[in-house]
Amino acid sequence: MKVELSEALTEQLTEQLTEQLTERAKHWGVAPEALLRAVVADLVAQPADDFEAVAQDVLARNAELYRRLA
């Protein structure tokens, strides 16, 4: 699924942020758009902290059941 970013979102990047993004991208030898895509992809790939805590709690509470089922 392709998501189109609105012009409003694009306008939210201040000139200073745009310059910083461009300089970092230049430092790593990539296009600013590629760096921005990579940062966003990394951000959304990380699980939310509260989900992680709940998952760990469920696993701990059910450890004996999982052991018996294995």
Phi and psi restraints in degrees (range 20) as a CNS / XPLOR table:
assign (resid 1 and name C) (resid 2 and name N)
       (resid 2 and name CA) (resid 2 and name C) 1.0 -99.7 20.0 2
assign (resid 2 and name N) (resid 2 and name CA)
       (resid 2 and name C) (resid 3 and name N) 1.0 132.6 20.0 2
assign (resid 2 and name C) (resid 3 and name N)
       (resid 3 and name CA) (resid 3 and name C) 1.0 -109.9 20.0 2
assign (resid 3 and name N) (resid 3 and name CA)
       (resid 3 and name C) (resid 4 and name N) 1.0 126.1 20.0 2
assign (resid 3 and name C) (resid 4 and name N)
       (resid 4 and name CA) (resid 4 and name C) 1.0 -91.2 20.0 2
assign (resid 4 and name N) (resid 4 and name CA)
       (resid 4 and name C) (resid 5 and name N) 1.0 128.6 20.0 2
assign (resid 4 and name C) (resid 5 and name N)
       (resid 5 and name CA) (resid 5 and name C) 1.0 -84.1 20.0 2
assign (resid 5 and name N) (resid 5 and name CA)
       (resid 5 and name C) (resid 6 and name N) 1.0 137.4 20.0 2
assign (resid 5 and name C) (resid 6 and name N)
       (resid 6 and name CA) (resid 6 and name C) 1.0 -75.1 20.0 2
assign (resid 6 and name N) (resid 6 and name CA)
       (resid 6 and name C) (resid 7 and name N) 1.0 159.7 20.0 2
assign (resid 6 and name C) (resid 7 and name N)
       (resid 7 and name CA) (resid 7 and name C) 1.0 -62.3 20.0 2
assign (resid 7 and name N) (resid 7 and name CA)
       (resid 7 and name C) (resid 8 and name N) 1.0 -31.1 20.0 2
assign (resid 7 and name C) (resid 8 and name N)
       (resid 8 and name CA) (resid 8 and name C) 1.0 -60.3 20.0 2
assign (resid 8 and name N) (resid 8 and name CA)
       (resid 8 and name C) (resid 9 and name N) 1.0 -41.6 20.0 2
assign (resid 8 and name C) (resid 9 and name N)
       (resid 9 and name CA) (resid 9 and name C) 1.0 -66.5 20.0 2
assign (resid 9 and name N) (resid 9 and name CA)
       (resid 9 and name C) (resid 10 and name N) 1.0 -43.5 20.0 2
assign (resid 9 and name C) (resid 10 and name N)
       (resid 10 and name CA) (resid 10 and name C) 1.0 -59.9 20.0 2
assign (resid 10 and name N) (resid 10 and name CA)
       (resid 10 and name C) (resid 11 and name N) 1.0 -38.4 20.0 2
assign (resid 10 and name C) (resid 11 and name N)
       (resid 11 and name CA) (resid 11 and name C) 1.0 -70.8 20.0 2
assign (resid 11 and name N) (resid 11 and name CA)
       (resid 11 and name C) (resid 12 and name N) 1.0 -17.5 20.0 2
assign (resid 11 and name C) (resid 12 and name N)
       (resid 12 and name CA) (resid 12 and name C) 1.0 -72.6 20.0 2
assign (resid 12 and name N) (resid 12 and name CA)
       (resid 12 and name C) (resid 13 and name N) 1.0 -20.2 20.0 2
assign (resid 12 and name C) (resid 13 and name N)
       (resid 13 and name CA) (resid 13 and name C) 1.0 -73.7 20.0 2
assign (resid 13 and name N) (resid 13 and name CA)
       (resid 13 and name C) (resid 14 and name N) 1.0 114.8 20.0 2
assign (resid 13 and name C) (resid 14 and name N)
       (resid 14 and name CA) (resid 14 and name C) 1.0 -68.5 20.0 2
assign (resid 14 and name N) (resid 14 and name CA)
       (resid 14 and name C) (resid 15 and name N) 1.0 164.8 20.0 2
assign (resid 14 and name C) (resid 15 and name N)
       (resid 15 and name CA) (resid 15 and name C) 1.0 -59.5 20.0 2
assign (resid 15 and name N) (resid 15 and name CA)
       (resid 15 and name C) (resid 16 and name N) 1.0 -39.6 20.0 2
assign (resid 15 and name C) (resid 16 and name N)
       (resid 16 and name CA) (resid 16 and name C) 1.0 -63.9 20.0 2
assign (resid 16 and name N) (resid 16 and name CA)
       (resid 16 and name C) (resid 17 and name N) 1.0 -44.9 20.0 2
assign (resid 16 and name C) (resid 17 and name N)
       (resid 17 and name CA) (resid 17 and name C) 1.0 -63.7 20.0 2
assign (resid 17 and name N) (resid 17 and name CA)
       (resid 17 and name C) (resid 18 and name N) 1.0 -40.2 20.0 2
assign (resid 17 and name C) (resid 18 and name N)
       (resid 18 and name CA) (resid 18 and name C) 1.0 -62.4 20.0 2
assign (resid 18 and name N) (resid 18 and name CA)
       (resid 18 and name C) (resid 19 and name N) 1.0 -42.6 20.0 2
assign (resid 18 and name C) (resid 19 and name N)
       (resid 19 and name CA) (resid 19 and name C) 1.0 -64.2 20.0 2
assign (resid 19 and name N) (resid 19 and name CA)
       (resid 19 and name C) (resid 20 and name N) 1.0 -42.7 20.0 2
assign (resid 19 and name C) (resid 20 and name N)
       (resid 20 and name CA) (resid 20 and name C) 1.0 -64.1 20.0 2
assign (resid 20 and name N) (resid 20 and name CA)
       (resid 20 and name C) (resid 21 and name N) 1.0 -42.6 20.0 2
assign (resid 20 and name C) (resid 21 and name N)
       (resid 21 and name CA) (resid 21 and name C) 1.0 -61.3 20.0 2
assign (resid 21 and name N) (resid 21 and name CA)
       (resid 21 and name C) (resid 22 and name N) 1.0 -45.1 20.0 2
assign (resid 21 and name C) (resid 22 and name N)
       (resid 22 and name CA) (resid 22 and name C) 1.0 -63.4 20.0 2
assign (resid 22 and name N) (resid 22 and name CA)
       (resid 22 and name C) (resid 23 and name N) 1.0 -41.7 20.0 2
assign (resid 22 and name C) (resid 23 and name N)
       (resid 23 and name CA) (resid 23 and name C) 1.0 -67.3 20.0 2
assign (resid 23 and name N) (resid 23 and name CA)
       (resid 23 and name C) (resid 24 and name N) 1.0 -42.0 20.0 2
assign (resid 23 and name C) (resid 24 and name N)
       (resid 24 and name CA) (resid 24 and name C) 1.0 -63.7 20.0 2
assign (resid 24 and name N) (resid 24 and name CA)
       (resid 24 and name C) (resid 25 and name N) 1.0 -43.1 20.0 2
assign (resid 24 and name C) (resid 25 and name N)
       (resid 25 and name CA) (resid 25 and name C) 1.0 -61.8 20.0 2
assign (resid 25 and name N) (resid 25 and name CA)
       (resid 25 and name C) (resid 26 and name N) 1.0 -42.2 20.0 2
assign (resid 25 and name C) (resid 26 and name N)
       (resid 26 and name CA) (resid 26 and name C) 1.0 -63.2 20.0 2
assign (resid 26 and name N) (resid 26 and name CA)
       (resid 26 and name C) (resid 27 and name N) 1.0 -40.9 20.0 2
assign (resid 26 and name C) (resid 27 and name N)
       (resid 27 and name CA) (resid 27 and name C) 1.0 -58.6 20.0 2
assign (resid 27 and name N) (resid 27 and name CA)
       (resid 27 and name C) (resid 28 and name N) 1.0 -41.3 20.0 2
assign (resid 27 and name C) (resid 28 and name N)
       (resid 28 and name CA) (resid 28 and name C) 1.0 -91.4 20.0 2
assign (resid 28 and name N) (resid 28 and name CA)
       (resid 28 and name C) (resid 29 and name N) 1.0 0.4 20.0 2
assign (resid 28 and name C) (resid 29 and name N)
       (resid 29 and name CA) (resid 29 and name C) 1.0 71.9 20.0 2
assign (resid 29 and name N) (resid 29 and name CA)
       (resid 29 and name C) (resid 30 and name N) 1.0 32.6 20.0 2
assign (resid 29 and name C) (resid 30 and name N)
       (resid 30 and name CA) (resid 30 and name C) 1.0 -127.7 20.0 2
assign (resid 30 and name N) (resid 30 and name CA)
       (resid 30 and name C) (resid 31 and name N) 1.0 164.4 20.0 2
assign (resid 30 and name C) (resid 31 and name N)
       (resid 31 and name CA) (resid 31 and name C) 1.0 -72.7 20.0 2
assign (resid 31 and name N) (resid 31 and name CA)
       (resid 31 and name C) (resid 32 and name N) 1.0 146.0 20.0 2
assign (resid 31 and name C) (resid 32 and name N)
       (resid 32 and name CA) (resid 32 and name C) 1.0 -54.9 20.0 2
assign (resid 32 and name N) (resid 32 and name CA)
       (resid 32 and name C) (resid 33 and name N) 1.0 -37.8 20.0 2
assign (resid 32 and name C) (resid 33 and name N)
       (resid 33 and name CA) (resid 33 and name C) 1.0 -63.7 20.0 2
assign (resid 33 and name N) (resid 33 and name CA)
       (resid 33 and name C) (resid 34 and name N) 1.0 -38.9 20.0 2
assign (resid 33 and name C) (resid 34 and name N)
       (resid 34 and name CA) (resid 34 and name C) 1.0 -67.1 20.0 2
assign (resid 34 and name N) (resid 34 and name CA)
       (resid 34 and name C) (resid 35 and name N) 1.0 -40.3 20.0 2
assign (resid 34 and name C) (resid 35 and name N)
       (resid 35 and name CA) (resid 35 and name C) 1.0 -64.3 20.0 2
assign (resid 35 and name N) (resid 35 and name CA)
       (resid 35 and name C) (resid 36 and name N) 1.0 -43.4 20.0 2
assign (resid 35 and name C) (resid 36 and name N)
       (resid 36 and name CA) (resid 36 and name C) 1.0 -62.9 20.0 2
assign (resid 36 and name N) (resid 36 and name CA)
       (resid 36 and name C) (resid 37 and name N) 1.0 -42.3 20.0 2
assign (resid 36 and name C) (resid 37 and name N)
       (resid 37 and name CA) (resid 37 and name C) 1.0 -61.1 20.0 2
assign (resid 37 and name N) (resid 37 and name CA)
       (resid 37 and name C) (resid 38 and name N) 1.0 -42.4 20.0 2
assign (resid 37 and name C) (resid 38 and name N)
       (resid 38 and name CA) (resid 38 and name C) 1.0 -65.2 20.0 2
assign (resid 38 and name N) (resid 38 and name CA)
       (resid 38 and name C) (resid 39 and name N) 1.0 -41.3 20.0 2
assign (resid 38 and name C) (resid 39 and name N)
       (resid 39 and name CA) (resid 39 and name C) 1.0 -64.7 20.0 2
assign (resid 39 and name N) (resid 39 and name CA)
       (resid 39 and name C) (resid 40 and name N) 1.0 -44.5 20.0 2
assign (resid 39 and name C) (resid 40 and name N)
       (resid 40 and name CA) (resid 40 and name C) 1.0 -65.7 20.0 2
assign (resid 40 and name N) (resid 40 and name CA)
       (resid 40 and name C) (resid 41 and name N) 1.0 -42.6 20.0 2
assign (resid 40 and name C) (resid 41 and name N)
       (resid 41 and name CA) (resid 41 and name C) 1.0 -61.3 20.0 2
assign (resid 41 and name N) (resid 41 and name CA)
       (resid 41 and name C) (resid 42 and name N) 1.0 -41.7 20.0 2
assign (resid 41 and name C) (resid 42 and name N)
       (resid 42 and name CA) (resid 42 and name C) 1.0 -64.4 20.0 2
assign (resid 42 and name N) (resid 42 and name CA)
       (resid 42 and name C) (resid 43 and name N) 1.0 -42.1 20.0 2
assign (resid 42 and name C) (resid 43 and name N)
       (resid 43 and name CA) (resid 43 and name C) 1.0 -62.7 20.0 2
assign (resid 43 and name N) (resid 43 and name CA)
       (resid 43 and name C) (resid 44 and name N) 1.0 -48.4 20.0 2
assign (resid 43 and name C) (resid 44 and name N)
       (resid 44 and name CA) (resid 44 and name C) 1.0 -75.3 20.0 2
assign (resid 44 and name N) (resid 44 and name CA)
       (resid 44 and name C) (resid 45 and name N) 1.0 -16.8 20.0 2
assign (resid 44 and name C) (resid 45 and name N)
       (resid 45 and name CA) (resid 45 and name C) 1.0 -79.5 20.0 2
assign (resid 45 and name N) (resid 45 and name CA)
       (resid 45 and name C) (resid 46 and name N) 1.0 -18.3 20.0 2
assign (resid 45 and name C) (resid 46 and name N)
       (resid 46 and name CA) (resid 46 and name C) 1.0 -80.5 20.0 2
assign (resid 46 and name N) (resid 46 and name CA)
       (resid 46 and name C) (resid 47 and name N) 1.0 133.2 20.0 2
assign (resid 46 and name C) (resid 47 and name N)
       (resid 47 and name CA) (resid 47 and name C) 1.0 -70.6 20.0 2
assign (resid 47 and name N) (resid 47 and name CA)
       (resid 47 and name C) (resid 48 and name N) 1.0 150.0 20.0 2
assign (resid 47 and name C) (resid 48 and name N)
       (resid 48 and name CA) (resid 48 and name C) 1.0 -66.8 20.0 2
assign (resid 48 and name N) (resid 48 and name CA)
       (resid 48 and name C) (resid 49 and name N) 1.0 142.4 20.0 2
assign (resid 48 and name C) (resid 49 and name N)
       (resid 49 and name CA) (resid 49 and name C) 1.0 -57.0 20.0 2
assign (resid 49 and name N) (resid 49 and name CA)
       (resid 49 and name C) (resid 50 and name N) 1.0 -41.7 20.0 2
assign (resid 49 and name C) (resid 50 and name N)
       (resid 50 and name CA) (resid 50 and name C) 1.0 -68.6 20.0 2
assign (resid 50 and name N) (resid 50 and name CA)
       (resid 50 and name C) (resid 51 and name N) 1.0 -33.0 20.0 2
assign (resid 50 and name C) (resid 51 and name N)
       (resid 51 and name CA) (resid 51 and name C) 1.0 -64.7 20.0 2
assign (resid 51 and name N) (resid 51 and name CA)
       (resid 51 and name C) (resid 52 and name N) 1.0 -43.6 20.0 2
assign (resid 51 and name C) (resid 52 and name N)
       (resid 52 and name CA) (resid 52 and name C) 1.0 -60.8 20.0 2
assign (resid 52 and name N) (resid 52 and name CA)
       (resid 52 and name C) (resid 53 and name N) 1.0 -43.6 20.0 2
assign (resid 52 and name C) (resid 53 and name N)
       (resid 53 and name CA) (resid 53 and name C) 1.0 -64.0 20.0 2
assign (resid 53 and name N) (resid 53 and name CA)
       (resid 53 and name C) (resid 54 and name N) 1.0 -43.0 20.0 2
assign (resid 53 and name C) (resid 54 and name N)
       (resid 54 and name CA) (resid 54 and name C) 1.0 -65.4 20.0 2
assign (resid 54 and name N) (resid 54 and name CA)
       (resid 54 and name C) (resid 55 and name N) 1.0 -43.2 20.0 2
assign (resid 54 and name C) (resid 55 and name N)
       (resid 55 and name CA) (resid 55 and name C) 1.0 -61.5 20.0 2
assign (resid 55 and name N) (resid 55 and name CA)
       (resid 55 and name C) (resid 56 and name N) 1.0 -42.3 20.0 2
assign (resid 55 and name C) (resid 56 and name N)
       (resid 56 and name CA) (resid 56 and name C) 1.0 -64.5 20.0 2
assign (resid 56 and name N) (resid 56 and name CA)
       (resid 56 and name C) (resid 57 and name N) 1.0 -39.0 20.0 2
assign (resid 56 and name C) (resid 57 and name N)
       (resid 57 and name CA) (resid 57 and name C) 1.0 -64.1 20.0 2
assign (resid 57 and name N) (resid 57 and name CA)
       (resid 57 and name C) (resid 58 and name N) 1.0 -44.9 20.0 2
assign (resid 57 and name C) (resid 58 and name N)
       (resid 58 and name CA) (resid 58 and name C) 1.0 -63.0 20.0 2
assign (resid 58 and name N) (resid 58 and name CA)
       (resid 58 and name C) (resid 59 and name N) 1.0 -44.4 20.0 2
assign (resid 58 and name C) (resid 59 and name N)
       (resid 59 and name CA) (resid 59 and name C) 1.0 -62.4 20.0 2
assign (resid 59 and name N) (resid 59 and name CA)
       (resid 59 and name C) (resid 60 and name N) 1.0 -41.6 20.0 2
assign (resid 59 and name C) (resid 60 and name N)
       (resid 60 and name CA) (resid 60 and name C) 1.0 -66.0 20.0 2
assign (resid 60 and name N) (resid 60 and name CA)
       (resid 60 and name C) (resid 61 and name N) 1.0 -43.4 20.0 2
assign (resid 60 and name C) (resid 61 and name N)
       (resid 61 and name CA) (resid 61 and name C) 1.0 -67.9 20.0 2
assign (resid 61 and name N) (resid 61 and name CA)
       (resid 61 and name C) (resid 62 and name N) 1.0 -28.2 20.0 2
assign (resid 61 and name C) (resid 62 and name N)
       (resid 62 and name CA) (resid 62 and name C) 1.0 -106.7 20.0 2
assign (resid 62 and name N) (resid 62 and name CA)
       (resid 62 and name C) (resid 63 and name N) 1.0 15.2 20.0 2
assign (resid 62 and name C) (resid 63 and name N)
       (resid 63 and name CA) (resid 63 and name C) 1.0 -57.9 20.0 2
assign (resid 63 and name N) (resid 63 and name CA)
       (resid 63 and name C) (resid 64 and name N) 1.0 -43.6 20.0 2
assign (resid 63 and name C) (resid 64 and name N)
       (resid 64 and name CA) (resid 64 and name C) 1.0 -64.7 20.0 2
assign (resid 64 and name N) (resid 64 and name CA)
       (resid 64 and name C) (resid 65 and name N) 1.0 -42.4 20.0 2
assign (resid 64 and name C) (resid 65 and name N)
       (resid 65 and name CA) (resid 65 and name C) 1.0 -60.3 20.0 2
assign (resid 65 and name N) (resid 65 and name CA)
       (resid 65 and name C) (resid 66 and name N) 1.0 -45.7 20.0 2
assign (resid 65 and name C) (resid 66 and name N)
       (resid 66 and name CA) (resid 66 and name C) 1.0 -62.9 20.0 2
assign (resid 66 and name N) (resid 66 and name CA)
       (resid 66 and name C) (resid 67 and name N) 1.0 -38.2 20.0 2
assign (resid 66 and name C) (resid 67 and name N)
       (resid 67 and name CA) (resid 67 and name C) 1.0 -62.6 20.0 2
assign (resid 67 and name N) (resid 67 and name CA)
       (resid 67 and name C) (resid 68 and name N) 1.0 -43.0 20.0 2
assign (resid 67 and name C) (resid 68 and name N)
       (resid 68 and name CA) (resid 68 and name C) 1.0 -68.1 20.0 2
assign (resid 68 and name N) (resid 68 and name CA)
       (resid 68 and name C) (resid 69 and name N) 1.0 -34.9 20.0 2
assign (resid 68 and name C) (resid 69 and name N)
       (resid 69 and name CA) (resid 69 and name C) 1.0 -75.2 20.0 2
assign (resid 69 and name N) (resid 69 and name CA)
       (resid 69 and name C) (resid 70 and name N) 1.0 -20.8 20.0 2
